[in-house]
Amino acid sequence: MERGGWTYIMTNKPRGVLYVGVAADLPARVFQHRNGTGSSFCRKYNLTRLVFAERHDDIVTAIAREKALKAWQRAWKIELVESINPGWDNLFDVIL
């Protein structure tokens, strides 16, 4: 049985630097980013705010979505975030 997965976007401030990621265990991964033990990119730009998260039934689908989002233009990613989170609120406590 395959585990589900998450596609997510982290930032440092509204319309700031964006990081698109994928995780099987979203709470653990976001915790890593928030504590500086996640990706070096997130650490470098202090990306601690979870602003978008999308649940997938399997990790393969989550990975495919991550790759697609990474290929998107920045403006499209901003529109995606603002369509579900117009205030760029930190969704960590809401979703998890």
Secondary structure as UniProt FT lines:
FT   STRAND          5..11
FT   TURN            14..15
FT   STRAND          18..23
FT   HELIX           26..34
FT   TURN            35..36
FT   HELIX           40..45
FT   STRAND          49..56
FT   HELIX           59..71
FT   HELIX           74..84
FT   TURN            86..87
FT   HELIX           92..95
//
